[in-house]
Amino acid sequence: MASLNVSSVLVVLFLTCGAVMATKENDQIVKENNCESKMGLPCVLETFTSIFNTGSISNKCCGELVVFGKVCHSALVKRTLENPLFKDLNPATIIAKSIQRWNNCLALIDSPSPST
């Protein structure tokens, strides 16, 4: 339960404070692509937690992530890393996890469903 509360706080900070801390490039990408409204909060939480903490992404949220798009996904991860609250995280590790999560979801969504 505590990890859910911590994750909730992180997501709220990610969505609210991130805009202030973002470089113009990432902020512009987020605004131009309307990134902050493309994904439901439960899947944002799940995806964010799997990248910045631990865990996996459900099939449902993988679908939302793929629709969200790689441009938005990358820009929001980079924007979050610019936030001083995340200064102790290794950016290379987070970006690698972000790419891994994206690729896993893309493969899951692109793979044909088994015939019934």
Salt bridges, closest charged atoms under 4 A:
ASP27 OD2 - LYS31 NZ 3.26
ASP27 OD1 - ARG79 NH1 3.50
GLU36 OE2 - ARG79 NH2 2.29
GLU64 OE2 - LYS60 NZ 2.95
